[in-house]
């Protein structure tokens, strides 16, 4: 009984009213688990973000950096497709488009890359993040081209480099259906690091290009000052095309005494048909660079119809820059660097480096010209020495030997005298040939570079084989320094025609030429011992000589200077022109 009594007295447990404490505990545990999962996911995302940052900053090659940015972004937010569009100068579209998730076969079937219209253009116009659950629901979406894979969710963020929008990062098709706010924040963090990586890659690329430009300048100077026979302008054009990654480079030079320009050299992977092409200098990039001495650059010459381009005759020109070849003596020409339409534009850094290269190349050309002039002077001096030696030693000895033989020809038997006469004829012919060689040595550079004396000697040497004897020529006064080029041209023509007339009509044995010059006039006198002014002399030739004198305000006269009754009275020609 006692036991039963004790058992009966034990109170029965009372269940919790409504189960509220247990439910609260379960909710708390669930919240803790969810918070732990959030912390774990955040920690994992942070770890992935740090890994992505290390991946994109681990290379300095810009194309590689851009692709790694897209790959890292896709991994961070579980996006199926990703792309990075590089914004063109002036924010007029995209110049490059790097994709991830689309294979090469699909990309080829799609065709041309996006140009930055529709939703992509909206991000260019207003560089702020765009997050869309379904692309088809957004009015800014312009749809997809044929063969393009379907896409739903979209996340786009700008990439900024030094407070300037470099491009945009596009992500589509989230593995979770749509992108979250956290996805947007983590991609924005990645974009900030991407901006730094892009800037470093750009600076590294610029440093490399600058080094290549400077190295090319050094190589050009070395080649131009060597004796390897490399054409200077060809070398400049080839080096510039390789370093600037250009499709064509031309060297344009002004034409003498003209307002036109000519393409002297072409280095092209497209066409070399422009070599020798001539065009007016007015309203052209080349003419502007040459006249102002300042470089000019166009991002797209195809849309600059007001500035004609000589390159457009060969292909459709896109980016182009024209830099002057400047020296201390002025601008020698211009270096025109071009790419085909649709190619990336040149930037200010490209223009600056190309200008520096052109200046170095122009200085190298000046040094090469100076060296060539020095070599020409050495050659001229050597030729003059040889000519003097021939005249003073060889001819004199031959002449003395001829006189000795001539002295004994009358005291030897007939057959021997004939042989001596033949030897004398050979000596005379040898002397004439040596004198012709002397004239050639002293005047071989031609009228373009020779003095007036040299050119006159060359004319005499040219006509000499037609005459019976060597003409004697005498110079009086500063002929080389006071006779202008236009007068010199007519003076040479008069000497040539007068000597030709002597040969054809005078039958003269001796001819004496005197060229006298003062600060006020130049005169020419040619005296021969021929038949004089007979009827056989062509009056048309005399009229030509008179016209050449009167053209410069001068005078012409011709007369018989000896006894008219003599069989050979001779002729005196006098041609004179006042000097300005």
MINUMI-680829 format. One record per residue (C-alpha): residue number from 1; residue in three letters; y, x, z. Coordinates in steps of 0.25 Angstrom, whole numbers, plus 5000, padded with zeros to 4 digits. Layout:
% MINUMI-680829
[NUM 'ALA' [Y X Z]]
...
% end
This chain:
% MINUMI-680829
[1 'UNK' [5000 5000 5000]]
[2 'UNK' [5009 5011 5004]]
[3 'UNK' [5007 5018 4991]]
[4 'UNK' [5009 5005 4983]]
[5 'UNK' [5021 5003 4991]]
[6 'UNK' [5027 5016 4988]]
[7 'UNK' [5024 5014 4973]]
[8 'UNK' [5030 5001 4974]]
[9 'UNK' [5043 5006 4979]]
[10 'UNK' [5045 5017 4968]]
[11 'UNK' [5057 5012 4959]]
[12 'UNK' [5054 5010 4944]]
[13 'UNK' [5063 5019 4934]]
[14 'UNK' [5074 5012 4927]]
[15 'UNK' [5076 5015 4912]]
[16 'UNK' [5089 5019 4907]]
[17 'UNK' [5098 5008 4904]]
[18 'UNK' [5100 5007 4888]]
[19 'UNK' [5095 5022 4886]]
[20 'UNK' [5109 5027 4885]]
[21 'UNK' [5108 5041 4892]]
[22 'UNK' [5096 5045 4883]]
[23 'UNK' [5103 5041 4870]]
[24 'UNK' [5116 5048 4874]]
[25 'UNK' [5107 5061 4877]]
[26 'UNK' [5100 5059 4863]]
[27 'UNK' [5114 5058 4856]]
[28 'UNK' [5119 5070 4863]]
[29 'UNK' [5107 5078 4859]]
[30 'UNK' [5108 5074 4845]]
[31 'UNK' [5123 5077 4844]]
[32 'UNK' [5120 5091 4850]]
[33 'UNK' [5109 5093 4839]]
[34 'UNK' [5119 5088 4828]]
[35 'UNK' [5129 5098 4834]]
[36 'UNK' [5119 5109 4834]]
[37 'UNK' [5116 5106 4820]]
[38 'UNK' [5130 5106 4816]]
[39 'UNK' [5132 5119 4823]]
[40 'UNK' [5120 5125 4816]]
[41 'UNK' [5125 5120 4802]]
[42 'UNK' [5139 5125 4805]]
[43 'UNK' [5133 5138 4809]]
[44 'UNK' [5124 5139 4797]]
[45 'UNK' [5136 5135 4788]]
[46 'UNK' [5144 5146 4794]]
[47 'UNK' [5133 5156 4792]]
[48 'UNK' [5132 5151 4778]]
[49 'UNK' [5147 5152 4776]]
[50 'UNK' [5147 5166 4781]]
[51 'UNK' [5135 5170 4772]]
[52 'UNK' [5143 5163 4760]]
[53 'UNK' [5155 5171 4764]]
[54 'UNK' [5148 5184 4764]]
[55 'UNK' [5141 5181 4751]]
[56 'UNK' [5154 5178 4743]]
[57 'UNK' [5162 5190 4749]]
[58 'UNK' [5150 5199 4746]]
[59 'UNK' [5154 5202 4731]]
[60 'UNK' [5167 5205 4724]]
[61 'UNK' [5163 5201 4710]]
[62 'UNK' [5171 5188 4708]]
[63 'UNK' [5161 5180 4699]]
[64 'UNK' [5150 5183 4710]]
[65 'UNK' [5159 5179 4721]]
[66 'UNK' [5162 5166 4715]]
[67 'UNK' [5148 5163 4713]]
[68 'UNK' [5144 5166 4727]]
[69 'UNK' [5155 5157 4732]]
[70 'UNK' [5149 5145 4725]]
[71 'UNK' [5135 5149 4729]]
[72 'UNK' [5139 5150 4744]]
[73 'UNK' [5147 5137 4744]]
[74 'UNK' [5135 5130 4738]]
[75 'UNK' [5126 5136 4749]]
[76 'UNK' [5135 5132 4760]]
[77 'UNK' [5136 5117 4757]]
[78 'UNK' [5123 5115 4750]]
[79 'UNK' [5130 5112 4737]]
[80 'UNK' [5121 5111 4724]]
[81 'UNK' [5132 5116 4715]]
[82 'UNK' [5144 5124 4716]]
[83 'UNK' [5155 5130 4708]]
[84 'UNK' [5168 5138 4709]]
[85 'UNK' [5179 5136 4699]]
[86 'UNK' [5190 5147 4697]]
[87 'UNK' [5204 5141 4695]]
[88 'UNK' [5211 5146 4682]]
[89 'UNK' [5225 5151 4683]]
[90 'UNK' [5235 5140 4684]]
[91 'UNK' [5225 5131 4690]]
[92 'UNK' [5222 5125 4676]]
[93 'UNK' [5206 5125 4678]]
[94 'UNK' [5195 5134 4681]]
[95 'UNK' [5192 5148 4675]]
[96 'UNK' [5178 5150 4681]]
[97 'UNK' [5168 5141 4686]]
[98 'UNK' [5156 5147 4694]]
[99 'UNK' [5144 5137 4697]]
[100 'UNK' [5132 5137 4706]]
[101 'UNK' [5120 5128 4705]]
[102 'UNK' [5121 5125 4690]]
[103 'UNK' [5112 5134 4682]]
[104 'UNK' [5115 5141 4669]]
[105 'UNK' [5108 5131 4660]]
[106 'UNK' [5116 5119 4666]]
[107 'UNK' [5129 5127 4666]]
[108 'UNK' [5127 5130 4651]]
[109 'UNK' [5124 5115 4649]]
[110 'UNK' [5136 5111 4656]]
[111 'UNK' [5145 5120 4648]]
[112 'UNK' [5159 5123 4651]]
[113 'UNK' [5163 5126 4665]]
[114 'UNK' [5173 5116 4672]]
[115 'UNK' [5188 5118 4670]]
[116 'UNK' [5193 5112 4682]]
[117 'UNK' [5195 5097 4679]]
[118 'UNK' [5191 5085 4687]]
[119 'UNK' [5187 5087 4702]]
[120 'UNK' [5187 5102 4699]]
[121 'UNK' [5201 5101 4695]]
[122 'UNK' [5206 5093 4707]]
[123 'UNK' [5202 5105 4716]]
[124 'UNK' [5210 5114 4707]]
[125 'UNK' [5222 5105 4707]]
[126 'UNK' [5221 5103 4722]]
[127 'UNK' [5213 5115 4729]]
[128 'UNK' [5208 5107 4741]]
[129 'UNK' [5193 5104 4745]]
[130 'UNK' [5186 5092 4738]]
[131 'UNK' [5174 5086 4743]]
[132 'UNK' [5167 5074 4736]]
[133 'UNK' [5154 5067 4739]]
[134 'UNK' [5152 5062 4725]]
[135 'UNK' [5159 5068 4713]]
[136 'UNK' [5157 5056 4705]]
[137 'UNK' [5166 5048 4714]]
[138 'UNK' [5178 5057 4713]]
[139 'UNK' [5188 5053 4702]]
[140 'UNK' [5191 5067 4700]]
[141 'UNK' [5177 5071 4695]]
[142 'UNK' [5177 5072 4680]]
[143 'UNK' [5161 5072 4679]]
[144 'UNK' [5152 5082 4674]]
[145 'UNK' [5149 5088 4660]]
[146 'UNK' [5136 5086 4653]]
[147 'UNK' [5124 5093 4660]]
[148 'UNK' [5131 5095 4673]]
[149 'UNK' [5123 5092 4685]]
[150 'UNK' [5127 5080 4693]]
[151 'UNK' [5135 5083 4706]]
[152 'UNK' [5139 5074 4717]]
[153 'UNK' [5146 5080 4730]]
[154 'UNK' [5157 5090 4728]]
[155 'UNK' [5165 5100 4736]]
[156 'UNK' [5176 5108 4731]]
[157 'UNK' [5185 5118 4738]]
[158 'UNK' [5196 5128 4733]]
[159 'UNK' [5194 5143 4734]]
[160 'UNK' [5208 5150 4737]]
[161 'UNK' [5211 5165 4735]]
[162 'UNK' [5224 5169 4741]]
[163 'UNK' [5230 5155 4742]]
[164 'UNK' [5226 5153 4728]]
[165 'UNK' [5215 5144 4723]]
[166 'UNK' [5205 5153 4716]]
[167 'UNK' [5195 5142 4713]]
[168 'UNK' [5187 5130 4718]]
[169 'UNK' [5173 5129 4724]]
[170 'UNK' [5165 5117 4720]]
[171 'UNK' [5152 5112 4726]]
[172 'UNK' [5144 5100 4723]]
[173 'UNK' [5131 5092 4727]]
[174 'UNK' [5130 5095 4742]]
[175 'UNK' [5115 5095 4747]]
[176 'UNK' [5120 5085 4758]]
[177 'UNK' [5125 5075 4748]]
[178 'UNK' [5140 5078 4750]]
[179 'UNK' [5149 5089 4755]]
[180 'UNK' [5154 5089 4769]]
[181 'UNK' [5167 5093 4776]]
[182 'UNK' [5159 5105 4782]]
[183 'UNK' [5155 5108 4768]]
[184 'UNK' [5169 5108 4763]]
[185 'UNK' [5174 5117 4775]]
[186 'UNK' [5163 5127 4773]]
[187 'UNK' [5166 5128 4758]]
[188 'UNK' [5181 5130 4761]]
[189 'UNK' [5177 5141 4770]]
[190 'UNK' [5169 5147 4759]]
[191 'UNK' [5180 5146 4749]]
[192 'UNK' [5189 5153 4759]]
[193 'UNK' [5180 5165 4759]]
[194 'UNK' [5178 5163 4744]]
[195 'UNK' [5193 5165 4742]]
[196 'UNK' [5192 5179 4749]]
[197 'UNK' [5180 5183 4741]]
[198 'UNK' [5186 5179 4728]]
[199 'UNK' [5199 5186 4731]]
[200 'UNK' [5191 5199 4734]]
[201 'UNK' [5183 5198 4722]]
[202 'UNK' [5196 5196 4713]]
[203 'UNK' [5203 5208 4720]]
[204 'UNK' [5191 5216 4718]]
[205 'UNK' [5190 5212 4703]]
[206 'UNK' [5205 5215 4701]]
[207 'UNK' [5203 5229 4707]]
[208 'UNK' [5191 5232 4698]]
[209 'UNK' [5199 5227 4686]]
[210 'UNK' [5211 5235 4690]]
[211 'UNK' [5202 5247 4691]]
[212 'UNK' [5196 5245 4678]]
[213 'UNK' [5210 5244 4671]]
[214 'UNK' [5215 5257 4678]]
[215 'UNK' [5202 5264 4674]]
[216 'UNK' [5204 5259 4660]]
[217 'UNK' [5218 5264 4660]]
[218 'UNK' [5213 5278 4664]]
[219 'UNK' [5202 5278 4654]]
[220 'UNK' [5212 5274 4643]]
[221 'UNK' [5221 5285 4647]]
[222 'UNK' [5209 5295 4647]]
[223 'UNK' [5205 5291 4633]]
[224 'UNK' [5218 5291 4627]]
[225 'UNK' [5221 5305 4632]]
[226 'UNK' [5208 5310 4627]]
[227 'UNK' [5203 5314 4613]]
[228 'UNK' [5191 5304 4612]]
[229 'UNK' [5198 5297 4600]]
[230 'UNK' [5198 5283 4607]]
[231 'UNK' [5209 5274 4601]]
[232 'UNK' [5219 5271 4613]]
[233 'UNK' [5222 5256 4610]]
[234 'UNK' [5207 5253 4607]]
[235 'UNK' [5203 5259 4621]]
[236 'UNK' [5215 5251 4628]]
[237 'UNK' [5210 5238 4622]]
[238 'UNK' [5195 5240 4625]]
[239 'UNK' [5198 5244 4639]]
[240 'UNK' [5207 5232 4642]]
[241 'UNK' [5197 5222 4636]]
[242 'UNK' [5186 5227 4644]]
[243 'UNK' [5194 5227 4658]]
[244 'UNK' [5201 5214 4656]]
[245 'UNK' [5188 5207 4651]]
[246 'UNK' [5196 5202 4639]]
[247 'UNK' [5191 5197 4626]]
[248 'UNK' [5201 5205 4618]]
[249 'UNK' [5212 5215 4620]]
[250 'UNK' [5222 5219 4609]]
[251 'UNK' [5232 5230 4608]]
[252 'UNK' [5244 5225 4601]]
[253 'UNK' [5255 5234 4596]]
[254 'UNK' [5269 5232 4589]]
[255 'UNK' [5269 5234 4574]]
[256 'UNK' [5280 5245 4570]]
[257 'UNK' [5293 5239 4565]]
[258 'UNK' [5288 5225 4567]]
[259 'UNK' [5288 5213 4577]]
[260 'UNK' [5273 5212 4575]]
[261 'UNK' [5262 5216 4584]]
[262 'UNK' [5248 5221 4579]]
[263 'UNK' [5234 5221 4586]]
[264 'UNK' [5231 5236 4586]]
[265 'UNK' [5218 5236 4594]]
[266 'UNK' [5208 5225 4598]]
[267 'UNK' [5197 5225 4609]]
[268 'UNK' [5189 5212 4608]]
[269 'UNK' [5176 5206 4611]]
[270 'UNK' [5179 5195 4602]]
[271 'UNK' [5186 5200 4589]]
[272 'UNK' [5193 5212 4584]]
[273 'UNK' [5200 5206 4572]]
[274 'UNK' [5214 5207 4579]]
[275 'UNK' [5215 5222 4576]]
[276 'UNK' [5227 5223 4567]]
[277 'UNK' [5232 5209 4569]]
[278 'UNK' [5248 5208 4568]]
[279 'UNK' [5256 5197 4574]]
[280 'UNK' [5271 5195 4578]]
[281 'UNK' [5275 5200 4592]]
[282 'UNK' [5284 5188 4595]]
[283 'UNK' [5278 5178 4605]]
[284 'UNK' [5265 5185 4608]]
[285 'UNK' [5259 5191 4620]]
[286 'UNK' [5259 5204 4614]]
[287 'UNK' [5273 5204 4609]]
[288 'UNK' [5278 5199 4623]]
[289 'UNK' [5270 5210 4630]]
[290 'UNK' [5276 5221 4621]]
[291 'UNK' [5290 5216 4620]]
[292 'UNK' [5291 5214 4636]]
[293 'UNK' [5282 5225 4641]]
[294 'UNK' [5276 5215 4650]]
[295 'UNK' [5261 5209 4650]]
[296 'UNK' [5259 5194 4647]]
[297 'UNK' [5247 5186 4651]]
[298 'UNK' [5242 5172 4647]]
[299 'UNK' [5230 5165 4654]]
[300 'UNK' [5227 5157 4641]]
[301 'UNK' [5233 5161 4628]]
[302 'UNK' [5226 5150 4621]]
[303 'UNK' [5236 5140 4627]]
[304 'UNK' [5248 5149 4624]]
[305 'UNK' [5252 5145 4610]]
[306 'UNK' [5266 5149 4611]]
[307 'UNK' [5261 5164 4612]]
[308 'UNK' [5253 5168 4600]]
[309 'UNK' [5241 5177 4603]]
[310 'UNK' [5236 5187 4593]]
[311 'UNK' [5222 5186 4600]]
[312 'UNK' [5221 5171 4596]]
[313 'UNK' [5219 5176 4582]]
[314 'UNK' [5205 5181 4586]]
[315 'UNK' [5201 5171 4597]]
[316 'UNK' [5206 5161 4607]]
[317 'UNK' [5213 5168 4618]]
[318 'UNK' [5214 5164 4632]]
[319 'UNK' [5219 5174 4643]]
[320 'UNK' [5227 5185 4637]]
[321 'UNK' [5237 5196 4642]]
[322 'UNK' [5246 5206 4634]]
[323 'UNK' [5251 5218 4641]]
[324 'UNK' [5260 5228 4635]]
[325 'UNK' [5256 5243 4633]]
[326 'UNK' [5269 5249 4639]]
[327 'UNK' [5273 5263 4640]]
[328 'UNK' [5286 5270 4644]]
[329 'UNK' [5290 5269 4629]]
[330 'UNK' [5288 5254 4628]]
[331 'UNK' [5277 5245 4624]]
[332 'UNK' [5267 5249 4614]]
[333 'UNK' [5260 5236 4613]]
[334 'UNK' [5252 5226 4621]]
[335 'UNK' [5237 5225 4626]]
[336 'UNK' [5233 5210 4624]]
[337 'UNK' [5221 5206 4633]]
[338 'UNK' [5214 5193 4630]]
[339 'UNK' [5202 5184 4633]]
[340 'UNK' [5197 5172 4626]]
[341 'UNK' [5201 5158 4630]]
[342 'UNK' [5194 5153 4642]]
[343 'UNK' [5193 5166 4649]]
[344 'UNK' [5198 5169 4663]]
[345 'UNK' [5213 5172 4662]]
[346 'UNK' [5219 5186 4665]]
[347 'UNK' [5227 5187 4679]]
[348 'UNK' [5239 5194 4683]]
[349 'UNK' [5230 5206 4688]]
[350 'UNK' [5224 5207 4674]]
[351 'UNK' [5238 5207 4668]]
[352 'UNK' [5242 5218 4678]]
[353 'UNK' [5230 5227 4676]]
[354 'UNK' [5231 5225 4660]]
[355 'UNK' [5246 5229 4661]]
[356 'UNK' [5243 5241 4669]]
[357 'UNK' [5232 5245 4659]]
[358 'UNK' [5240 5243 4647]]
[359 'UNK' [5251 5252 4653]]
[360 'UNK' [5241 5263 4656]]
[361 'UNK' [5236 5262 4642]]
[362 'UNK' [5250 5262 4636]]
[363 'UNK' [5253 5275 4643]]
[364 'UNK' [5240 5281 4639]]
[365 'UNK' [5243 5277 4624]]
[366 'UNK' [5257 5285 4626]]
[367 'UNK' [5249 5297 4632]]
[368 'UNK' [5240 5296 4620]]
[369 'UNK' [5251 5295 4610]]
[370 'UNK' [5258 5307 4616]]
[371 'UNK' [5245 5315 4616]]
[372 'UNK' [5243 5311 4601]]
[373 'UNK' [5258 5315 4598]]
[374 'UNK' [5256 5329 4605]]
[375 'UNK' [5243 5331 4597]]
[376 'UNK' [5250 5327 4584]]
[377 'UNK' [5261 5337 4587]]
[378 'UNK' [5251 5348 4590]]
[379 'UNK' [5244 5345 4576]]
[380 'UNK' [5258 5345 4569]]
[381 'UNK' [5262 5358 4576]]
[382 'UNK' [5248 5364 4572]]
[383 'UNK' [5250 5359 4557]]
[384 'UNK' [5264 5364 4557]]
[385 'UNK' [5259 5378 4561]]
[386 'UNK' [5248 5378 4551]]
[387 'UNK' [5258 5374 4540]]
[388 'UNK' [5267 5385 4544]]
[389 'UNK' [5256 5395 4544]]
[390 'UNK' [5252 5390 4530]]
[391 'UNK' [5266 5391 4525]]
[392 'UNK' [5270 5404 4532]]
[393 'UNK' [5257 5412 4530]]
[394 'UNK' [5247 5406 4520]]
[395 'UNK' [5257 5402 4509]]
[396 'UNK' [5266 5414 4511]]
[397 'UNK' [5253 5423 4509]]
[398 'UNK' [5248 5415 4497]]
[399 'UNK' [5262 5416 4491]]
[400 'UNK' [5263 5431 4493]]
[401 'UNK' [5249 5433 4487]]
[402 'UNK' [5253 5424 4475]]
[403 'UNK' [5266 5433 4473]]
[404 'UNK' [5257 5445 4474]]
[405 'UNK' [5248 5440 4463]]
[406 'UNK' [5260 5435 4455]]
[407 'UNK' [5265 5449 4455]]
[408 'UNK' [5253 5455 4449]]
[409 'UNK' [5249 5444 4439]]
[410 'UNK' [5258 5451 4428]]
[411 'UNK' [5251 5465 4429]]
[412 'UNK' [5237 5461 4428]]
[413 'UNK' [5228 5458 4416]]
[414 'UNK' [5228 5444 4410]]
[415 'UNK' [5215 5439 4416]]
[416 'UNK' [5218 5444 4430]]
[417 'UNK' [5232 5438 4429]]
[418 'UNK' [5226 5424 4426]]
[419 'UNK' [5218 5425 4438]]
[420 'UNK' [5229 5429 4446]]
[421 'UNK' [5237 5418 4441]]
[422 'UNK' [5226 5408 4445]]
[423 'UNK' [5226 5414 4459]]
[424 'UNK' [5241 5412 4459]]
[425 'UNK' [5239 5398 4455]]
[426 'UNK' [5229 5396 4466]]
[427 'UNK' [5238 5402 4476]]
[428 'UNK' [5250 5393 4472]]
[429 'UNK' [5241 5381 4473]]
[430 'UNK' [5236 5385 4487]]
[431 'UNK' [5250 5387 4492]]
[432 'UNK' [5253 5373 4487]]
[433 'UNK' [5241 5367 4494]]
[434 'UNK' [5245 5374 4507]]
[435 'UNK' [5259 5369 4506]]
[436 'UNK' [5254 5355 4504]]
[437 'UNK' [5245 5357 4516]]
[438 'UNK' [5257 5362 4524]]
[439 'UNK' [5265 5349 4521]]
[440 'UNK' [5253 5341 4525]]
[441 'UNK' [5251 5348 4538]]
[442 'UNK' [5266 5346 4541]]
[443 'UNK' [5267 5332 4536]]
[444 'UNK' [5253 5326 4539]]
[445 'UNK' [5257 5316 4549]]
[446 'UNK' [5264 5308 4539]]
[447 'UNK' [5278 5301 4538]]
[448 'UNK' [5275 5293 4550]]
[449 'UNK' [5276 5305 4560]]
[450 'UNK' [5281 5317 4551]]
[451 'UNK' [5296 5321 4551]]
[452 'UNK' [5304 5319 4538]]
[453 'UNK' [5302 5334 4535]]
[454 'UNK' [5287 5332 4536]]
[455 'UNK' [5287 5319 4527]]
[456 'UNK' [5295 5326 4516]]
[457 'UNK' [5286 5338 4516]]
[458 'UNK' [5274 5328 4515]]
[459 'UNK' [5281 5322 4503]]
[460 'UNK' [5284 5335 4496]]
[461 'UNK' [5269 5339 4499]]
[462 'UNK' [5265 5326 4493]]
[463 'UNK' [5272 5328 4480]]
[464 'UNK' [5271 5343 4479]]
[465 'UNK' [5258 5343 4471]]
[466 'UNK' [5266 5336 4460]]
[467 'UNK' [5276 5347 4459]]
[468 'UNK' [5276 5360 4452]]
[469 'UNK' [5281 5368 4464]]
[470 'UNK' [5282 5366 4479]]
[471 'UNK' [5295 5359 4482]]
[472 'UNK' [5305 5366 4492]]
[473 'UNK' [5310 5357 4503]]
[474 'UNK' [5321 5360 4513]]
[475 'UNK' [5326 5352 4525]]
[476 'UNK' [5340 5352 4530]]
[477 'UNK' [5345 5346 4543]]
[478 'UNK' [5338 5337 4553]]
[479 'UNK' [5329 5329 4543]]
[480 'UNK' [5319 5325 4553]]
[481 'UNK' [5328 5320 4563]]
[482 'UNK' [5339 5312 4555]]
[483 'UNK' [5332 5306 4544]]
[484 'UNK' [5327 5291 4547]]
[485 'UNK' [5314 5286 4543]]
[486 'UNK' [5319 5276 4533]]
[487 'UNK' [5327 5287 4526]]
[488 'UNK' [5315 5297 4527]]
[489 'UNK' [5306 5288 4520]]
[490 'UNK' [5315 5287 4508]]
[491 'UNK' [5318 5302 4508]]
[492 'UNK' [5303 5304 4507]]
[493 'UNK' [5302 5295 4496]]
[494 'UNK' [5313 5301 4488]]
[495 'UNK' [5307 5315 4490]]
[496 'UNK' [5293 5310 4485]]
[497 'UNK' [5299 5303 4472]]
[498 'UNK' [5309 5315 4469]]
[499 'UNK' [5298 5325 4469]]
[500 'UNK' [5289 5316 4461]]
[501 'UNK' [5300 5315 4451]]
[502 'UNK' [5301 5330 4451]]
[503 'UNK' [5287 5331 4447]]
[504 'UNK' [5287 5320 4437]]
[505 'UNK' [5300 5323 4429]]
[506 'UNK' [5306 5336 4433]]
[507 'UNK' [5296 5346 4431]]
[508 'UNK' [5302 5355 4442]]
[509 'UNK' [5297 5368 4447]]
[510 'UNK' [5304 5368 4460]]
[511 'UNK' [5309 5357 4469]]
[512 'UNK' [5318 5359 4481]]
[513 'UNK' [5320 5348 4491]]
[514 'UNK' [5331 5347 4502]]
[515 'UNK' [5331 5337 4513]]
[516 'UNK' [5344 5338 4521]]
[517 'UNK' [5348 5329 4533]]
[518 'UNK' [5360 5328 4542]]
[519 'UNK' [5364 5317 4552]]
[520 'UNK' [5371 5309 4541]]
[521 'UNK' [5362 5310 4529]]
[522 'UNK' [5349 5315 4523]]
[523 'UNK' [5348 5321 4509]]
[524 'UNK' [5337 5325 4499]]
[525 'UNK' [5339 5335 4488]]
[526 'UNK' [5328 5338 4478]]
[527 'UNK' [5330 5349 4467]]
[528 'UNK' [5321 5353 4456]]
[529 'UNK' [5321 5362 4444]]
[530 'UNK' [5315 5351 4435]]
[531 'UNK' [5320 5345 4422]]
[532 'UNK' [5332 5337 4428]]
[533 'UNK' [5336 5323 4426]]
[534 'UNK' [5328 5320 4413]]
[535 'UNK' [5325 5307 4408]]
[536 'UNK' [5311 5307 4413]]
[537 'UNK' [5316 5305 4427]]
[538 'UNK' [5312 5291 4432]]
[539 'UNK' [5325 5284 4435]]
[540 'UNK' [5318 5274 4444]]
[541 'UNK' [5313 5285 4453]]
[542 'UNK' [5328 5289 4454]]
[543 'UNK' [5332 5275 4457]]
[544 'UNK' [5322 5274 4469]]
[545 'UNK' [5327 5287 4475]]
[546 'UNK' [5342 5282 4474]]
[547 'UNK' [5337 5268 4481]]
[548 'UNK' [5331 5276 4492]]
[549 'UNK' [5344 5283 4495]]
[550 'UNK' [5353 5271 4493]]
[551 'UNK' [5344 5263 4503]]
[552 'UNK' [5350 5272 4514]]
[553 'UNK' [5364 5273 4508]]
[554 'UNK' [5361 5286 4502]]
[555 'UNK' [5362 5292 4488]]
[556 'UNK' [5353 5298 4477]]
[557 'UNK' [5357 5308 4466]]
[558 'UNK' [5349 5316 4456]]
[559 'UNK' [5354 5326 4446]]
[560 'UNK' [5350 5338 4437]]
[561 'UNK' [5355 5350 4445]]
[562 'UNK' [5354 5361 4434]]
[563 'UNK' [5358 5364 4420]]
[564 'UNK' [5356 5351 4412]]
[565 'UNK' [5353 5359 4399]]
[566 'UNK' [5342 5367 4407]]
[567 'UNK' [5328 5363 4404]]
[568 'UNK' [5326 5361 4419]]
[569 'UNK' [5339 5358 4426]]
[570 'UNK' [5332 5352 4438]]
[571 'UNK' [5336 5340 4447]]
[572 'UNK' [5343 5338 4460]]
[573 'UNK' [5340 5325 4468]]
[574 'UNK' [5349 5321 4480]]
[575 'UNK' [5345 5310 4489]]
[576 'UNK' [5354 5307 4502]]
[577 'UNK' [5354 5296 4513]]
[578 'UNK' [5364 5295 4524]]
[579 'UNK' [5358 5294 4538]]
[580 'UNK' [5362 5283 4548]]
% end
